[in-house]
Every structure is written in structure tokens, then in C-alpha cells.
Amino acid sequence: MEASKVNQLKLFIQQCDSNPALLQDPALKFFRDYLEKLGAKLPASAYGKGESAKKTEAKDSFVDESDDDMPELEEQFGPSSTSPKVPEETASDDEVVESEVELDNEGVIEPDNDPPQKMGDPSIEVTDEKRDEAQTAKSKAMEAMADGDLDEAVNHLTEAIECNPTSAIIYATRASVFVKMKKPNAAIRDANAAIKINPDSAKGYKWRGMARAMLGHWEEAAKDLHLASRLDYDEEISAVLKKVEPNVHKIEDHHRKYERLRREKDERKKERERQRRRAEAQAAYEKAKKQEKASTCKPCGATGGCSGGMPGGFPGGMPAGGMPGDVDMSKILNDPELMAAFSDPDVMTALQDVMKNPANLAKYQANPKIAPVIAKMMGKFAGK
């Protein structure tokens, strides 16, 4: 066909597209019938009064606009659907609630809530005379302990601490008495004082570890007892660790289990979000393909109202009508940047607008958010 006639046909089609009422002209009835035979769906304004679209059985003579005409899409994404399904949350996706750990709590006691015991004043000057007095009071305390009089032992040790508040060993000794009296909080206060004076106080860590074990603070107890054992090993520490460590292992296993469950929950959430974005992109693609087919000019075979290529100066260029039919959608759907952009409603609206009518690309040419996304998609279409 001569180029001038093709141009005339394009002009005629554009006029019909902008004003379908032109097809009401009886002289153009043959053309309207031809379009209907090809399966075109004409608007009501293309028919005169008392006229309506003719039913045609020539199904093989036109491209069906159902989802069945996109086998390549189904191969990539599975059967098409107007409402792509996103995996639903299941009961396993509920908030992870930790169960109680079954521990051996034999020997665990209620915490003591007595007022804090008297502590020494670290700011006073400790003379040799005071040190001697402290040593004498400590000796009396040891005798009281041997007699089983723990209250008296505490009194003597308190006197010793007041005389020499810089002695870590005196604080640690009183902590041991409080452990025997089943006053773990008082013992911890004295052990803390001993460790503050001497960070390498094996007795301070030992008695604090034992006091923490009495309260059922297994992990903290194990840490103190292991450190005490490294500083100055004794059999009493080893015996307590044999009770403490099994509970610590149970607690650690419990923590690992629920950390794993939380990680798995987070991964399922991320996967649902990825699939949701894929489903939205698939739905947008299918919609664009249907709109492209609906706007195809059957006589000349062009799309987008017989327009030419895509304006706008974007790299790669896009054929008329938007997205090419043989594009590998996996290149787009597996691109993290494009998938992130597809979650933006403004980007999706712009893409659908451009796919519907490539001439609309000019509207987004200077948009700093939309333009880079379309440019990258053009690169994908060009096989980059």
C-alpha cells in the first residue's frame, strides 16, 4: 500500500478513536462490521439509534482477550487471575509466645527483703591500730561461726568492716555468713563490695555466685562461679556448678529455639511481602497487556491509536503501545530496586498511565522519582 494511503488510514483511525460517533455513518457500516468480525468491542456511541453490536462466532479470527492468550505469563507466574493471591497469615505466623522452661529449682528460696546491712565508710583513714582491731573482730566472728552462732558472727564482721572498710576479704567473709543464713540479697551486697575493692576477689565471685544460685538466677550464678573457679578453684564451687550448669543449658537451648522461631517468622513475613509485590506487579502487567490489546488497531496492526514510538528520550526506547510482548518479566520481578519502586503507589500509577498510552511518558520525563524507574525498565526491555 502506498505511504500516502497508509497515512490517510492512520488519520481516519485517529479520528474514529477520538470520536467513535463517526462510525454511525451508514457509509461506514461495512468498516464497523469488519471491526466487529475481528472481535473489536466498539463503544455505544459508534452505533446509531436502534443499532447494537452484532454477536460473532468467528472466535478463531480474532485474539481472545481472556487470560488464556498469555501462555508465556502463565509459564512464569502460574494461572492468571484478576485478583492475584498473596499467601495468608497462618496460626504459625502469630506472635511467638515463649513457654516456661522446666528447670530444677530445688533449693531456690524467696529473696530476703531485710534493710541493707551496715557498710563501711571507704573515705576514712585506716590506721594500723584499726587494722588490728578489725583482725581481732574477724577472729571472734570465726569463733562464733564455729559455734553456729551466725548472728553473732555477722555482728563481729560488721565491727571489723567499720574498722577496716578497705578489706575485700572481710566483706567476702560476711557474704559467706549471709549465704549460710539464706539471705542471698545481703550476701550479694557484700560480695559486690568485695569485688569493687578487689576485682580479682575469688571469694567475692564465689559467694555472689552461690547467692544468685539460691535465687534461681542460673546464668548469672554460672558466670560468677566459673570466674571464681578460674581465680581459685575449690570443690565447693564445683559441686554447686554441677547443679547450676544443667539449668543454664536448658535456658540457652530455650533461647536458641525461640530466637530461631522469631527469625523464621520474620523470614515468612518478608517472603509474603515479596510475593505481594510480585502479585501486584503481575496484576499491573496483565492489566497493561489487556489495555494494549483493547487499544490495538486491527486494520493496520499498530497499537496505542496508531501512534509511533515512545517519546521522551528515555534510553532503550519502547515500542508503541507500551510493554513489548516478548519481554522476560523475571528480569523485572527479580530486580530489588524495581520491586521496591513498585510498592510506591505513585510509581505504579505512572507506569499504568504510560503503558496505557506511551505518549503520556512526556508527563513524567522530569519527575525525579518516576523517570529513573521507567528508564531502568527500558533497559530491561532492551536486554540490558
C-alpha positions as CSV (number, residue, x, y, z in Angstrom):
1,M,0.0,0.0,0.0
2,E,1.3,3.5,-0.8
3,A,2.6,5.5,2.1
4,S,0.1,8.3,1.5
5,K,-2.8,5.9,1.7
6,V,-1.4,4.4,4.9
7,N,-1.1,7.9,6.4
8,Q,-4.7,8.7,5.4
9,L,-5.8,5.4,7.1
10,K,-3.9,6.4,10.2
11,L,-5.6,9.8,10.3
12,F,-9.0,8.2,9.8
13,I,-8.4,5.7,12.7
14,Q,-7.3,8.5,15.0
15,Q,-10.4,10.4,14.2
16,C,-12.6,7.4,14.9
17,D,-10.7,6.8,18.2
18,S,-11.3,10.4,19.4
19,N,-14.9,10.4,18.1
20,P,-16.5,6.9,17.7
21,A,-19.8,8.6,16.7
22,L,-18.3,8.9,13.1
23,L,-19.0,5.1,12.7
24,Q,-22.7,5.8,12.9
25,D,-22.4,7.0,9.2
26,P,-24.3,4.3,7.2
27,A,-21.5,4.6,4.6
28,L,-19.0,3.3,7.2
29,K,-21.2,0.3,8.3
30,F,-19.0,-2.0,6.3
31,F,-16.0,-0.9,8.3
32,R,-17.8,-1.2,11.6
33,D,-19.0,-4.7,10.6
34,Y,-15.4,-5.6,9.8
35,L,-14.2,-4.4,13.1
36,E,-16.8,-6.5,14.9
37,K,-15.9,-9.5,12.8
38,L,-12.3,-9.1,14.1
39,G,-13.7,-9.1,17.6
40,A,-13.4,-5.4,18.4
41,K,-15.6,-4.1,21.2
42,L,-17.0,-0.8,20.0
43,P,-18.4,1.9,22.3
44,A,-22.2,2.5,22.3
45,S,-21.6,5.9,20.6
46,A,-20.4,4.0,17.5
47,Y,-24.0,2.8,16.9
48,G,-27.0,4.7,15.6
49,K,-30.4,4.7,17.2
50,G,-31.8,1.1,17.3
51,E,-28.5,-0.4,16.5
52,S,-26.3,-2.6,18.7
53,A,-23.2,-4.7,18.5
54,K,-23.5,-7.9,16.5
55,K,-22.7,-11.2,18.1
56,T,-20.0,-13.1,16.2
57,E,-18.9,-16.7,16.3
58,A,-15.7,-16.0,14.5
59,K,-13.7,-16.7,17.6
60,D,-10.7,-18.0,15.6
61,S,-10.5,-14.8,13.6
62,F,-9.5,-12.5,16.5
63,V,-7.3,-12.6,19.6
64,D,-9.4,-13.5,22.7
65,E,-8.8,-11.1,25.5
66,S,-9.2,-13.7,28.2
67,D,-6.3,-14.8,30.3
68,D,-5.8,-17.9,28.0
69,D,-4.0,-15.8,25.4
70,M,-1.0,-15.3,27.7
71,P,0.7,-18.7,28.0
72,E,4.1,-17.1,28.4
73,L,2.8,-15.2,31.5
74,E,1.3,-18.4,32.9
75,E,4.6,-20.2,32.5
76,Q,6.3,-17.6,34.6
77,F,3.7,-16.9,37.2
78,G,1.1,-19.7,37.0
79,P,-2.5,-19.3,36.0
80,S,-3.6,-15.7,35.6
81,S,-6.1,-14.1,38.0
82,T,-7.7,-10.7,38.2
83,S,-7.1,-10.9,42.0
84,P,-3.6,-12.3,42.5
85,K,-3.4,-14.3,45.7
86,V,-1.0,-13.4,48.3
87,P,-0.1,-16.0,51.0
88,E,-2.3,-15.6,54.0
89,E,-1.0,-15.5,57.5
90,T,-1.4,-18.8,59.4
91,A,-1.5,-19.6,63.0
92,S,2.3,-20.2,63.0
93,D,2.7,-16.5,62.0
94,D,1.2,-15.2,65.2
95,E,3.4,-13.5,67.8
96,V,5.9,-16.0,69.2
97,V,5.0,-16.6,72.8
98,E,7.7,-18.3,74.9
99,S,6.8,-21.1,77.1
100,E,8.2,-21.7,80.6
101,V,11.4,-23.5,80.9
102,E,11.3,-26.6,83.0
103,L,14.2,-26.1,85.4
104,D,15.4,-27.9,88.6
105,N,14.5,-25.3,91.2
106,E,15.3,-27.4,94.2
107,G,17.0,-25.2,96.8
108,V,15.7,-22.0,95.3
109,I,14.4,-19.6,98.0
110,E,12.4,-16.4,98.2
111,P,14.6,-13.3,98.3
112,D,15.3,-11.7,101.6
113,N,13.9,-8.2,101.9
114,D,15.7,-7.0,105.1
115,P,17.0,-3.5,105.3
116,P,20.6,-3.3,103.9
117,Q,23.3,-4.2,106.4
118,K,25.8,-1.7,107.7
119,M,28.7,-1.0,105.3
120,G,32.0,0.6,106.0
121,D,32.9,4.2,105.1
122,P,35.6,4.0,102.4
123,S,36.7,7.6,102.9
124,I,38.1,7.1,106.4
125,E,41.8,6.6,107.1
126,V,42.6,3.1,108.2
127,T,45.5,3.1,110.7
128,D,47.5,0.1,111.8
129,E,45.5,0.2,115.1
130,K,42.3,0.0,113.2
131,R,43.6,-2.9,111.1
132,D,44.5,-4.8,114.3
133,E,41.0,-4.1,115.7
134,A,39.4,-5.4,112.5
135,Q,41.5,-8.6,112.6
136,T,40.5,-9.2,116.3
137,A,36.8,-8.7,115.4
138,K,37.2,-11.1,112.5
139,S,38.8,-13.8,114.7
140,K,35.8,-13.5,117.1
141,A,33.5,-13.9,114.1
142,M,35.2,-17.1,113.0
143,E,34.8,-18.5,116.5
144,A,31.1,-17.6,116.5
145,M,30.7,-19.3,113.1
146,A,32.4,-22.4,114.5
147,D,29.9,-22.4,117.4
148,G,27.0,-22.0,114.9
149,D,26.1,-18.5,116.1
150,L,25.7,-16.8,112.8
151,D,24.1,-13.7,114.1
152,E,27.0,-13.1,116.4
153,A,29.4,-13.7,113.6
154,V,27.7,-11.0,111.5
155,N,27.9,-8.6,114.4
156,H,31.7,-9.1,114.7
157,L,32.3,-8.9,111.0
158,T,30.3,-5.7,110.8
159,E,32.6,-4.3,113.5
160,A,35.6,-5.4,111.5
161,I,34.3,-3.7,108.4
162,E,33.7,-0.5,110.2
163,C,37.3,-0.6,111.4
164,N,38.8,-1.5,108.0
165,P,36.3,-0.8,105.2
166,T,39.1,-1.4,102.6
167,S,39.3,-5.1,103.2
168,A,37.7,-7.2,100.4
169,I,38.2,-10.5,102.4
170,I,36.2,-9.2,105.4
171,Y,33.3,-8.3,103.1
172,A,33.5,-11.7,101.4
173,T,33.6,-13.4,104.8
174,R,30.4,-11.7,105.9
175,A,28.8,-12.6,102.5
176,S,29.6,-16.3,103.2
177,V,27.7,-16.0,106.5
178,F,24.7,-14.4,104.8
179,V,24.7,-17.3,102.4
180,K,24.6,-19.7,105.3
181,M,21.8,-17.7,106.8
182,K,19.9,-17.9,103.5
183,K,20.0,-14.2,102.9
184,P,21.2,-14.1,99.3
185,N,20.5,-10.4,98.7
186,A,22.5,-9.4,101.7
187,A,25.3,-11.7,100.5
188,I,25.2,-10.2,97.0
189,R,25.6,-6.7,98.5
190,D,28.7,-7.7,100.5
191,A,30.2,-9.7,97.5
192,N,29.7,-6.6,95.3
193,A,31.6,-4.5,97.8
194,A,34.4,-7.1,97.9
195,I,34.7,-7.2,94.1
196,K,34.6,-3.4,93.9
197,I,37.6,-3.2,96.3
198,N,39.4,-6.2,94.6
199,P,38.2,-7.1,91.1
200,D,40.1,-10.4,91.4
201,S,38.4,-11.4,94.6
202,A,37.8,-15.1,94.1
203,K,35.7,-15.3,97.4
204,G,33.6,-12.3,96.3
205,Y,32.7,-14.1,93.0
206,K,32.2,-17.4,94.8
207,W,29.7,-16.2,97.3
208,R,27.9,-13.9,94.9
209,G,27.5,-16.9,92.5
210,M,26.2,-19.1,95.3
211,A,23.7,-16.4,96.4
212,R,22.5,-16.0,92.8
213,A,22.0,-19.7,92.6
214,M,19.8,-19.6,95.7
215,L,17.6,-17.0,93.9
216,G,17.4,-19.1,90.8
217,H,19.5,-16.7,88.7
218,W,21.2,-19.5,87.0
219,E,23.0,-17.8,84.1
220,E,24.5,-15.1,86.4
221,A,25.4,-17.7,89.0
222,A,27.2,-19.8,86.5
223,K,29.2,-16.8,85.2
224,D,30.3,-15.9,88.8
225,L,31.2,-19.4,89.8
226,H,33.2,-20.1,86.6
227,L,35.2,-16.9,87.2
228,A,35.7,-17.8,90.9
229,S,36.9,-21.3,89.9
230,R,39.5,-19.8,87.5
231,L,40.8,-17.4,90.1
232,D,40.9,-20.0,93.0
233,Y,39.4,-23.4,92.4
234,D,37.7,-25.3,95.3
235,E,35.5,-28.4,95.5
236,E,32.5,-26.4,96.9
237,I,32.3,-24.3,93.7
238,S,32.5,-27.5,91.5
239,A,29.6,-29.0,93.5
240,V,27.4,-26.0,93.0
241,L,28.2,-25.8,89.3
242,K,27.0,-29.4,88.8
243,K,23.5,-28.2,89.8
244,V,23.7,-24.8,88.1
245,E,25.0,-25.8,84.7
246,P,22.2,-28.2,83.6
247,N,19.7,-25.4,84.2
248,V,21.9,-23.0,82.2
249,H,22.0,-25.4,79.3
250,K,18.2,-25.7,79.3
251,I,17.9,-21.9,79.3
252,E,20.4,-21.5,76.5
253,D,18.6,-24.2,74.4
254,H,15.3,-22.4,75.1
255,H,16.7,-19.0,74.0
256,R,18.1,-20.6,70.8
257,K,14.8,-22.2,70.0
258,Y,12.7,-19.0,70.3
259,E,15.3,-16.9,68.5
260,R,15.1,-19.4,65.6
261,L,11.3,-19.2,65.7
262,R,11.4,-15.4,65.6
263,R,13.8,-15.5,62.7
264,E,11.6,-17.9,60.8
265,K,8.6,-15.7,61.5
266,D,10.4,-12.7,60.2
267,E,11.5,-14.6,57.0
268,R,7.9,-15.7,56.4
269,K,6.8,-12.1,56.7
270,K,9.5,-10.9,54.3
271,E,8.5,-13.6,51.8
272,R,4.9,-12.7,52.0
273,E,5.8,-9.1,51.3
274,R,8.0,-10.2,48.3
275,Q,5.1,-12.3,46.9
276,R,2.7,-9.4,47.5
277,R,4.8,-7.1,45.4
278,R,5.2,-9.8,42.7
279,A,1.4,-10.3,42.7
280,E,0.9,-6.5,42.3
281,A,3.4,-6.3,39.5
282,Q,1.8,-9.3,37.8
283,A,-1.6,-7.7,38.1
284,A,-0.3,-4.4,36.7
285,Y,1.3,-6.3,33.8
286,E,-1.8,-8.2,32.9
287,K,-3.9,-5.1,33.1
288,A,-1.5,-3.3,30.8
289,K,-1.5,-6.1,28.3
290,K,-5.3,-6.2,28.2
291,Q,-5.4,-2.4,27.7
292,E,-2.8,-2.7,25.0
293,K,-4.9,-5.3,23.2
294,A,-8.1,-3.2,23.7
295,S,-6.4,-0.2,22.0
296,T,-4.9,-2.2,19.1
297,C,-5.9,-1.0,15.7
298,K,-6.8,-4.2,13.8
299,P,-6.7,-2.9,10.2
300,C,-3.2,-1.6,10.5
301,G,-1.9,-3.7,13.3
302,A,-0.5,-0.8,15.3
303,T,-1.2,-0.1,18.9
304,G,-1.8,3.0,21.1
305,G,-4.1,4.7,18.5
306,C,-1.6,4.1,15.6
307,S,1.0,6.3,17.4
308,G,4.6,6.0,16.6
309,G,7.4,5.1,19.1
310,M,7.7,6.4,22.6
311,P,8.6,10.0,23.1
312,G,10.6,11.3,26.0
313,G,14.2,10.5,25.1
314,F,14.4,7.5,27.6
315,P,17.2,5.1,26.9
316,G,16.3,1.9,25.1
317,G,13.0,3.2,23.7
318,M,9.7,1.3,23.9
319,P,7.6,0.1,21.0
320,A,4.2,1.7,20.5
321,G,1.6,0.6,23.0
322,G,3.9,0.2,26.0
323,M,5.4,-3.1,27.0
324,P,6.7,-5.4,24.3
325,G,5.1,-8.8,24.3
326,D,8.2,-10.9,24.5
327,V,9.8,-9.2,27.5
328,D,11.2,-11.5,30.1
329,M,9.2,-10.4,33.2
330,S,11.6,-12.3,35.5
331,K,14.3,-9.7,34.8
332,I,12.0,-7.0,36.2
333,L,10.4,-9.0,39.1
334,N,13.9,-10.2,40.3
335,D,15.3,-6.7,40.4
336,P,15.2,-5.5,44.0
337,E,15.2,-1.8,43.1
338,L,12.3,-2.1,40.7
339,M,10.3,-4.3,43.1
340,A,10.8,-1.6,45.8
341,A,9.7,1.0,43.4
342,F,6.5,-1.0,42.5
343,S,5.4,-0.7,46.2
344,D,5.1,3.1,45.6
345,P,1.5,3.9,44.6
346,D,2.8,7.0,42.6
347,V,5.2,4.8,40.6
348,M,2.5,2.2,39.8
349,T,0.0,4.8,38.7
350,A,2.6,6.4,36.4
351,L,3.6,3.0,34.9
352,Q,0.0,2.1,34.2
353,D,-0.6,5.5,32.6
354,V,2.4,5.1,30.3
355,M,1.5,1.5,29.4
356,K,-2.0,2.6,28.5
357,N,-0.7,5.5,26.3
358,P,3.0,5.8,25.6
359,A,2.5,9.5,24.7
360,N,1.9,10.1,28.5
361,L,5.5,9.4,29.1
362,A,6.2,13.1,28.5
363,K,4.3,13.9,31.7
364,Y,6.9,12.1,33.8
365,Q,10.1,13.0,31.9
366,A,11.2,15.5,34.6
367,N,9.8,13.6,37.6
368,P,12.9,12.5,39.7
369,K,11.0,9.6,41.2
370,I,9.3,8.2,38.1
371,A,11.8,8.9,35.4
372,P,14.6,6.7,36.7
373,V,12.3,3.7,37.2
374,I,10.9,3.9,33.6
375,A,14.5,4.4,32.3
376,K,15.6,1.2,34.1
377,M,12.6,-0.7,32.8
378,M,13.5,0.4,29.3
379,G,17.0,-1.0,29.8
380,K,15.4,-4.4,30.8
381,F,13.3,-4.3,27.6
382,A,16.4,-3.7,25.6
383,G,18.0,-6.8,27.2
384,K,20.5,-4.9,29.4
